[in-house]
Amino acid sequence: MTSFLKQNIFSSQNAEQLPQTIQVIKLNHHIRFQIILFKRKLTISQQKEFLNYARIDPFGHSFLIYNSNELKNKINQWKLTLPWITPHYAIKSNPIEPLIYDIINGPYGTFDCASKGEIQMVMKYGVPASKLVYSNPVKEEKDIIFAKSKGVQITSADSIEELIKIQKIAPQMKILWRISIVEENPEQMATLFSGKFGDDVPSLDAAHKRFKQIQQMGIQLRGIHFHCGSAIQGSSSFGKAIDLAQDYSMDTRWKMLDVGGGFPTGNIHENAINALKRTENDPLGYEVIAEPGRHFSANSCSLLFRILTKRIKHGRLCYHVNESLYHSFNCILMDGISFENQNDQFYSVLNSDESENSKISDQGNVSIFGMTCDGADVIANNITAPTDMNVGDWVCMQGMGSYTIGPKSTFNGMKSTTKIYQWSGQLEQQSEAQPQIAISQTF
Ligand SMILES: Cc1ncc(COP(=O)(O)O)c(C=O)c1O
């Protein structure tokens, strides 16, 4: 396990050998940096470090640079702000090895796993069953059998049919009953859950009947669980969700409250912290856990990809890049990210001869297309970008750590992010204390 840290480079499963052309770096080969997060610029020396990673294989696939300090800062901040809540990292948001490794070696070492595959991903590093919650309200029977064989004790459910299934296969498993929270400000959310998951208990009376029914089945009800919506800026529904959960405790004693994910990319909003504070030392005496995904992973990775070709179409400059909606940019499809009509994203150019970093001069409205043959594989129809990017130039995009590499496919037989480099630098301090909302989102 330590060997990969020493190497400082990680390969994903289908990693290819470096091509023969590895030594070739064009003299005038440029690296372009695109920044996604406001006020989070790389220093010149950081840019040079990134340039060196691109030099390793100038004609290679896109790659990720993982910054463990970003994750460590987030975890330390969590310990200060929400010390009574144990965060179980939602591995689905980014399952790369170095990040899992850092979680294991951090103060918590706890995970939210949604399937047999995710349980295996963490258990192969020796994570004990007691450190994970199997948080998926609808499970395959064989996955339940596997989880049982590994000693997993806590899982979630939101339907009686699922409980019957669990009772048959693993009657000793303890259940977190997932309740549905209708999201406030749904237009700002990347992912709504209430339409698909959670028991829609319409009234307190109905809730009590439901818990009675569960108890009468002989199910070991461990507690209540919700996920009140996933969003870059975080969910604003924690207060409402906690009110409901606490109301449900009237005649049902439960021991655990799982407040799910829904924490932002940047700092957790004061309103959410205040809402969560109502669970601290609650006389009801339950343990509180959470399942943050993007909060830990989003800022931990930068994506580097390159220009494959440029051309004019219908009078508009178009770039094709070696990434796609079905690879790291699937965050556009599944996470509501949009780069449309952004005009302040590109900020700097670094030449490969490491001459002075220069400001971007000529910018215009361009389209950026993904590398697959799908006509819908459009990263941005209209974005303000440098008009003089050349074939082979690299683009660096920060904040690409959540819901990017996890759901990527090999559509069209094409690969991306086959390598992950570890970078331990710090990003420059933000000049203003404000949430690190990426870009104004259009959903
Ligand atoms: C059950 C569950 N927990 C946690 C998460 C992580 O959510 P987030 O990235 O908003 O923290 C998800 C995301 O889909 C989820 O489905």
The ligand as an ORCA input file, in Angstrom:
! r2SCAN-3c Opt
* xyz 0 1
  C     -26.869      7.360     -0.397
  C     -25.924      8.453     -0.766
  N     -25.104      8.948      0.191
  C     -24.226      9.929     -0.080
  C     -24.109     10.456     -1.344
  C     -23.097     11.539     -1.580
  O     -23.732     12.742     -1.831
  P     -22.902     14.107     -1.916
  O     -21.889     13.946     -2.951
  O     -23.924     15.148     -2.196
  O     -22.281     14.325     -0.580
  C     -24.961      9.990     -2.362
  C     -24.881     10.557     -3.712
  O     -25.487     10.118     -4.659
  C     -25.889      8.959     -2.067
  O     -26.698      8.457     -3.018
*
